[in-house]
Amino acid sequence: MLALSDRLPGELRLFLLHGATGAGKSTLLDGIGFALFGRVPGVRNAAKRLRCDQASPNVRTSVTLEATFGTRRIRITRSPAYTRPKARGAGVTPEQARVLLEELRDGTWDVLSSRPREADDEVLDLVGMSAEQFFQVVLLPQGEFAVFLRSSSVDRADLLKKLFATERFADVETWLAARRRSTAERVVAARAL
């Protein structure tokens, strides 16, 4: 698998994940989605099986993502809910889902939250889009891009309006059209004099 980062004009960055089928590209993207939002995109989330069947019972399942949002360096560690063998006796016991949201300040990781709802709200503010929007824009699941391309222009426009908050442009367009009509009416009235 290859991860490529290159500087583009305006300090934008381009990342490319490339590899053969089965190399782990989707797994890597699922890890990013799970770290940020506590779930993965598409039908894989419905399976609710984020723990490897081959994992030792003593190994805690988790993902850690470090990312920079503007000037803030954030680290998110999440663990899914799963069952594990009891420490004593027979049977299994549930492990609750966990999250730890930290920020690097002056060389030290400060805990921002370990409560899922609070951490989710902070991540939403940092990322600037919901999980659904992120998965559709950034991590569009394989096969769903073709569905998006085959959808009607109205459906595509509705989705893009939602994803990119284009209401303000529609509002300006409506205002300009109203202004054009009122100006045309005044011109007609002025010529009639």
C-alpha positions in Angstrom: 0.0 0.0 0.0 1.3 3.5 -0.8 0.3 6.7 0.9 1.4 9.8 -0.9 1.3 13.4 0.3 2.2 16.3 -2.0 2.0 20.0 -1.5 -0.3 21.8 -3.9 -0.9 25.6 -4.3 -2.5 27.2 -1.3 -1.0 24.7 1.1 -3.6 22.1 0.1 -2.5 18.5 0.4 -3.4 15.5 -1.8 -3.3 12.0 -0.4 -3.4 8.9 -2.5 -3.9 5.4 -1.2 -3.0 2.8 -3.8 -2.7 -0.9 -3.6 -3.9 -4.3 -4.8 -7.2 -5.7 -3.8 -6.9 -7.0 -0.2 -4.0 -4.7 0.6 -5.9 -3.0 3.4 -7.0 0.3 1.8 -10.6 0.0 3.0 -9.5 -1.2 6.4 -7.3 1.9 6.8 -10.2 4.2 5.7 -12.6 2.4 8.1 -10.1 3.0 10.9 -10.1 6.7 10.1 -13.9 6.8 10.0 -14.2 4.8 13.2 -11.7 7.0 15.1 -13.5 10.2 14.0 -17.1 9.1 14.3 -17.3 5.8 16.1 -18.6 3.9 13.1 -17.5 2.9 9.6 -19.1 3.7 6.3 -21.5 1.6 4.3 -22.8 -1.8 5.0 -19.7 -2.8 7.0 -21.1 -0.7 9.9 -24.3 -2.8 10.0 -22.2 -5.9 10.7 -21.1 -4.4 14.1 -18.0 -6.6 13.9 -15.0 -4.4 14.2 -12.9 -6.8 16.2 -10.8 -9.4 14.4 -11.9 -13.0 15.0 -8.3 -14.0 15.3 -7.5 -11.4 18.1 -6.3 -12.8 21.4 -8.9 -12.4 24.2 -6.4 -10.3 26.1 -5.9 -7.8 23.3 -8.0 -4.7 23.5 -9.5 -3.6 20.1 -8.8 0.1 19.5 -7.8 2.6 16.9 -5.8 5.8 17.4 -5.8 8.7 15.0 -3.6 11.8 15.2 -4.7 14.6 13.0 -4.2 18.4 12.7 -7.3 20.5 12.4 -6.3 24.1 11.6 -3.7 24.8 14.3 -4.9 22.1 16.7 -3.2 18.7 17.0 -5.7 16.1 18.1 -5.5 12.5 19.1 -8.6 10.3 19.1 -8.5 6.8 20.5 -11.7 4.7 20.2 -12.6 1.1 21.1 -15.8 -0.6 19.9 -18.1 -2.5 22.2 -17.4 -6.2 22.1 -17.6 -9.3 24.3 -14.5 -10.9 25.8 -13.9 -13.9 28.0 -14.4 -13.3 31.7 -11.2 -12.8 33.7 -12.4 -15.5 36.2 -14.7 -18.4 35.5 -16.5 -19.4 32.3 -18.5 -17.2 29.9 -18.1 -13.8 28.4 -18.5 -10.2 29.6 -19.3 -7.1 27.6 -16.7 -4.4 27.0 -18.3 -1.0 26.5 -17.3 1.3 23.6 -14.7 3.9 24.7 -13.3 7.1 23.4 -10.5 9.3 24.5 -10.1 12.8 22.8 -6.8 14.6 23.5 -5.1 17.8 22.3 -1.4 18.4 22.1 -0.6 21.6 24.0 2.9 22.7 24.9 4.3 19.2 24.2 1.7 17.4 26.4 -1.4 15.5 25.5 -4.3 17.1 27.5 -7.5 15.1 27.8 -10.5 17.0 26.2 -13.1 14.3 26.8 -13.6 10.6 27.5 -17.4 10.8 27.2 -18.7 9.6 23.8 -21.3 12.3 23.2 -19.0 15.2 24.2 -16.1 13.8 22.1 -18.5 13.3 19.2 -19.7 17.0 19.4 -16.1 18.2 19.5 -15.1 16.0 16.5 -18.1 17.4 14.6 -16.9 20.9 15.2 -13.3 20.0 14.3 -14.2 18.1 11.1 -16.9 20.5 10.1 -19.2 17.8 8.8 -21.3 15.0 10.0 -20.3 11.3 9.7 -22.7 10.9 6.7 -21.2 14.0 5.0 -17.7 12.8 5.7 -18.4 9.3 4.4 -20.0 10.7 1.2 -17.4 13.3 0.5 -14.2 11.9 1.8 -14.7 8.1 2.1 -17.4 7.4 -0.5 -17.7 3.6 -0.1 -16.7 1.5 -3.1 -19.5 1.0 -5.5 -21.5 4.0 -4.2 -19.7 6.5 -6.4 -21.2 4.8 -9.4 -24.7 5.0 -7.8 -24.0 8.7 -7.1 -23.0 9.2 -10.8 -26.1 7.4 -12.0 -28.5 9.3 -9.8 -30.7 12.0 -11.2 -29.4 15.5 -11.5 -31.9 16.6 -8.9 -30.7 14.0 -6.4 -27.1 14.8 -7.1 -27.8 18.6 -6.7 -29.7 17.9 -3.4 -26.8 15.9 -2.0 -24.2 18.5 -3.1 -26.3 21.3 -1.6 -26.4 19.4 1.7 -22.7 18.5 1.7 -21.4 21.9 0.8 -24.0 24.1 2.4 -24.8 25.9 -0.8 -28.0 27.5 0.6 -26.2 30.9 0.9 -25.5 30.8 -2.9 -29.1 29.9 -3.6 -30.2 32.8 -1.4 -27.9 35.2 -3.3 -29.2 33.8 -6.6 -32.8 34.4 -5.4 -32.0 37.9 -4.3 -30.3 38.8 -7.6 -33.2 37.4 -9.6 -35.7 39.5 -7.5 -33.4 42.5 -8.0 -33.3 41.9 -11.8 -37.1 41.7 -12.0 -37.7 44.9 -9.9 -35.1 46.8 -11.9 -36.7 45.6 -15.2 -40.1 46.7 -13.9 -38.7 50.2 -13.1 -37.1 50.4 -16.5 -40.4 49.6 -18.2 -42.2 52.1 -16.0 -39.6 54.8 -16.7 -39.9 54.2 -20.5 -43.7 54.5 -20.3 -43.4 58.0 -19.0 
